[in-house]
Amino acid sequence: HVLLVGDADAGASDASTDVDGAPVRVGCTLPEALLHLQPGERVWLDDGKIGGVIRRASPGEVLVEITSARDGGEHLASDKGINLPDSVIDVPALTDKDRADLAFAARHADAIGLSFVRREDDVRMLREALGAGHLGIVLKIENRVAFEHLPGLLLEAMRSPSVGLMIARGDLAVEIGYERLAEVQEEILWIAEAAHVPVIWATQVLETMAKTGQPSRAEVTDAAMGVRAECVMLNKGPHILEAIGLLDDILTRMARHQHKKRTMLRQLHSWHGGDAADREG
């Protein structure tokens, strides 16, 4: 079991701290969210690596029974995310700290990313708090509610001079289910293209390459799908420069076949003599 507590300083604990069957305590940096949780709702930790079901909820703490984890257990480090796909979280989009940070950002930044946006009022609140019409807004689509309200979110954000959209596929997959991710990201790309809003393709792109220097076949194909967005985000790693080079090569090649959501039905030259594998390069 895990005990979610409304304590921003508690941090996330390793399973080794579970002594004599006592639940591991995991701190939540947004204590207000715990007030809205109900028994039977699902909880996911660390991008879905650990899953559970709420068994008891009371002010300040929530008991979660772990039902999904890798064989042999998982290590839960500090500063990992908590996803609540079944819960209705009614908390302000901006905390007091957010507002203080925005005052600095409005003077120095070019754009503001709005994480875990849910409804149109969240975007409206951000625009009013900024008080800076020159700043762009990037909507990070990473939960079910944001996807369901996406048309309205885009219309509200487009009141700003510039707006972008990020498909944050890590949290989004946990929120909507991995089996739906491919379908949902396609629909997000469609509506963004219709609205002429640029898209950032994000989360774990070429992650194995950046960390180990050797990509997997699956992530190369995934990176190639990013050609339909305007920007692809890579995570840090010791081999990040090699990952950037590989991504550039993949996207350059794919750009001859695809422009955003439109397939380029051009003449192929791969089999006009020579090595077919290298001809298109």
Secondary structure, 3 states (H helix, E strand, C coil): CEEEECCCCCCCCCHHHCCCCCCEEEECCCHHHHHHCCCCCEEEECCCCEEEEEEEEECCEEEEEEEECCCCCCCCCCCCCEECCCCCCCCCCCCHHHHHHHHHHHHHCCEEEECCCCCHHHHHHHHHHHCCCCCEEEEEECCHHHHHCHHHHHHHHCCCCCEEEEEEHHHHHHHHCHHHHHHHHHHHHHHHHHCCCCEEEEEEECHHHHHHCCCCHHHHHHHHHHHHCCEEEECCCCCHHHHHHHHHHHHHHHCCCEECCEECCCCCCCCCCCCHHHHCC
